[in-house]
Amino acid sequence: MAVHKKSREELKLMREAGNIVALVHQEMKRIIEPGVSTKYLDDAAAKIIKEHKAIPTFLGYNGFPATICASVNGEVVHGIPRETCILKEGDIISIDVGATYHGLVGDGAWTYPVGNISDECKMLLETTERALFAGIEKMRDNALLDEVSGAVEDVANEKKLGIVRQYGGHGVGRQMHEEPFVFNYRVGNKFVLKNGMTIAIEPMLNLGGDDVHTLEDDWTVVTNDGKPSAHFEHTIHVTDGEPEILTKLL
Ligand code: MG
C-alpha cells in the first residue's frame, strides 16, 4: 500500500484547509437552532469556504450535490441538505465538511445538539467525541493503525453503543480519500503509522445496533433501527511526538 507522507509545504496548506473546516464548524455551532433548514446551513458553509478562496471538497464528489453532509437523528452520514429539512428542538445533527485549499484537503465532522436534547443523546455525543480523541491519542509514529481502531472500539463498547462497520476514516491530502482505510473496531490490521502521514479519524456510533443502510436517494445512510447516530471527525498529522489536529482554528 503506497501511502504518501506529506511535505512541509503540503502540511502548511493542509493547516489552512483545516482552519477553513474549523471556521465552518464554528459557524455551524453558532447558527444551529430549532427552525433552521439544513439548506440554510449548507449555504452558510459554502459562503465561508468561498470567502477563504477554497473549494468545497464534497460538492460534485461522486455527484454529491452540496457543500456539507447534514445528517439528522437516525441519519448516520451523507445526508443531503434540503430546504424542507427543518431542525427541531431535541434533534441531533451531524455536519461533515471538506475544504480544498491549493489542492490540499481538510475533512472534519461534528454532531451538534439542537436546543435541549435527551440524556441518552447527550451520552451518545459525549461518547463519540471521546472515542475520536481516544483514537487520535494513538496516532503515533510507529504505532499500529489497529491501535487507533481499538481505542475507538473500546470507548464505544464501554457505553454499549453500536459501531458503524461500513464506513470509517481514511488517509487524506491531495485527495479526500487516500490509503489507508481506518476501521472503527479492531481488524488485526498490521499497517504502521509514520511521521508525516495525514489521516482522518471518524467514529460513527449508534444508540442502537451497528447496522445501517442507504436510502433511495443513493446517499443518506441511516440506522436500520432508526435510533440516533453521531459522527465526529478530525484530520490528523502523525508527528514524532503529539498528534497534530489539522482541522482546528489557526
Ligand atoms: Mg472523512
Boltz pocket constraint, residues with backbone or C-beta under 6 A from the ligand:
constraints:
  - pocket:
      binder: B
      contacts: [[A, 107], [A, 108], [A, 168], [A, 169], [A, 170], [A, 176], [A, 200], [A, 202], [A, 233]]
      max_distance: 6.0
